[in-house]
């Protein structure tokens, strides 16, 4: 199971996620309590080994905003759009993750709550499973990630607020979430 821990803002949280086995770290460049600037992203990027993907998360960005962030060592762009398509992103030749999967040509689609990072849970039992590579997000926690994986069989899971306590990343929750997601996948494959 591919596991992305998103919204990391501190060195300690990045190190914890990497050591716990995260496959991707998400840096939020969109307006959010978890937003970081380019300088912080560059500093944190140095702590992430090459085998771990580094995802820049954007909401309706300009091409210039993405270009500036890509320079800090992103491996993927996660794009949430409210308004306009921005086909210029294809020029970066980075894998593109997109929340709006209707008629998307993104490499990965993300099934997420209407307000990303809100902790709002999706109803996994009623969602239609996409016929392509997808990650599941939206209200995932240590307590429900196993059920979400069993219900949807995603290619990956993505969590932010579900590994926080009082608005701050909780290192025990990060470790537990990664462990639970990977264990659930092993159980499914062994059935």
C-alpha positions, -999 to +999 in steps of 0.1 A: +000+000+000+013+034-010+011+058+019+013+096+016+016+117+048+006+152+038+008+187+054+042+182+071+058+214+083+085+204+107+118+185+105+107+161+133+075+152+114+093+146+081+119+123+098+091+104+117+071+098+085+102+087+065+114+064+093+079+049+097+078+039+060+059+067+042+061+064+005+054+101-001+056+133+018+032+161+010+040+198+012+011+221+011+016+253-010-022+261-010-037+285+015-040+262+046-029+260+083-004+235+069+010+258+042+047+261+039+069+285+019+096+276-006+125+280+018+109+257+043+101+231+016+138+232+005+150+227+041+126+198+047+133+183+013+169+176+023+157+152+049+138+130+024+156+102+007+153+098-031+131+067-029+104+087-011+082+109-034+078+146-026+044+159-035+035+196-038-001+203-031-018+232-049-053+247-052-059+267-084-022+278-087-005+298-114+021+283-135+047+305-118+037+293-084+042+257-095+075+264-112+089+280-080+079+250-059+091+224-084+126+239-081+128+227-045+128+191-055+092+180-060+086+146-077+048+151-081+022+178-084-011+173-066-036+196-081-070+206-067-090+228-089-121+249-083-121+268-115-099+265-145-079+237-162-042+244-163-028+222-190+006+239-187+013+215-158+020+188-184+052+206-194+068+197-161+067+160-169+061+152-132+035+127-122+003+146-118-022+138-090-056+154-095-086+155-072-110+162-101-109+128-118-137+135-143-120+135-178-086+139-161-055+128-178-036+128-145-013+099-136-031+093-104-065+105-093-073+113-056-107+106-041-109+133-015-135+152+005-149+184-010-126+204+013-092+187+013-075+186+047-107+192+066-109+157+081-143+152+064-148+115+058-160+101+026-186+073+025-163+046+011-191+021+009-210+041-017-181+054-038-175+040-072-141+025-076-122+042-105-109+020-133-074+035-130-047+043-105-062+061-075-054+072-040-080+075-013-081+105+011-108+123+031-111+117+068-088+088+070-075+079+105-058+050+122-092+038+132-108+037+098-080+033+073-083-005+074-120-004+066-114+021+038-088-001+022-110-031+024-140-012+009-122+006-019-089-014-026-071+019-035-036+020-049-026+044-021-039+063+009-033+100+018-037+114+052-032+149+068-056+159+096-061+123+106-026+121+120-029+153+140-037+162+176-048+197+183-038+208+148-003+195+150+012+164+135+012+136+161+042+113+156+026+083+173-004+087+149+018+089+119+036+057+128+004+039+137-014+051+104+015+039+082+017+006+101-021+000+099-023+008+062+005-015+053-007-043+076-042-042+061-027-046+026-007-076+037-038-092+052-058-086+019-030-101-002-028-132+021-065-140+018 
